[in-house]
Amino acid sequence: MRRRRRKEKTSGDLNLVPIMNLVVCLIPMVLLGMSMTKVGIVEVDAPAFCCGNTSPDPTLGLAVAVAEDGFRLKAAGADLAVTHVPMRGTKYDHEALHAALVAVKRQHPHESTVTLTAEPTTALFDVIATMDTMRDEQVDGVRKPLWPHVSFATAQ
């Protein structure tokens, strides 16, 4: 006698419990990871691709160049007391640059724009540290803007 095996009918329902468990575990982990991630934003005015100076205060035209031997300062509208800040050993002397920029700001308090140039071989860390040095100053424990508008361009 042959027995006929009954074909078991499978239900068409999907078992979503493992997928839901995965989602329930992953969403809090992603949210926790995002809360621990710090995002920093540095506003930089990109150089304009047209002729002429588009800065709001074009009278001084201050430019700081990050060179292999230190910082070079130039101004189109004034004679600067300090035009070269040499390196201190193998590192850039950001304190001396800051002091020179504070002195320029004291002579031209209405100016707020400076152009930062760097050679293509300059490390990004040095460029960012220079931008941080130029942006603000500490006065009586309070940060005040020094040169808030920084335009960046690479040196040719």
Residue pairs with C-beta under 8 A, 6 or more apart in sequence:
42 128
42 131
44 131
44 150
44 151
44 152
45 149
45 150
45 151
45 152
46 151
46 152
47 115
47 151
47 152
47 153
48 54
53 61
55 61
55 113
55 115
55 149
55 151
56 112
56 113
56 149
57 110
57 111
57 112
57 113
58 77
58 113
59 77
59 108
59 111
60 75
60 76
60 77
60 78
60 104
60 108
60 111
60 113
61 74
61 75
61 76
61 77
61 115
62 73
62 74
62 75
62 104
62 111
62 113
62 114
62 115
62 147
63 73
63 74
63 75
63 114
63 115
63 116
63 117
64 71
64 72
64 73
64 97
64 101
64 114
64 115
64 116
64 117
64 130
64 134
65 71
65 72
65 73
65 74
65 116
65 117
65 118
65 155
66 92
66 116
66 117
66 118
66 119
66 122
66 126
66 127
66 130
67 119
68 119
68 121
69 86
69 87
70 84
70 85
70 86
70 87
70 92
70 93
71 84
71 85
71 92
71 93
71 97
71 100
71 130
72 83
72 84
72 85
73 80
73 82
73 83
73 84
73 85
73 100
73 101
73 104
74 80
74 83
75 104
78 104
78 107
78 108
80 100
80 104
81 100
81 103
82 100
82 103
85 93
85 96
85 97
85 100
86 93
87 93
88 96
92 126
92 129
92 130
94 129
94 130
94 133
97 130
97 133
97 134
98 133
98 134
98 137
98 146
101 114
101 133
101 134
101 146
101 147
102 137
102 146
104 111
105 111
105 146
105 147
111 147
112 145
112 147
112 148
112 149
113 147
113 149
113 150
113 151
114 134
114 147
114 149
114 150
114 151
115 150
115 151
115 152
115 153
116 127
116 130
116 131
116 134
116 150
116 151
116 152
116 153
117 152
117 153
117 154
117 155
118 126
118 127
118 130
118 152
118 154
118 155
119 154
119 155
120 154
120 155
127 152
131 150
131 152
134 146
134 147
134 150
135 145
135 146
135 147
135 148
135 150
136 143
136 144
136 145
136 146
136 148
137 143
137 144
137 146
138 144
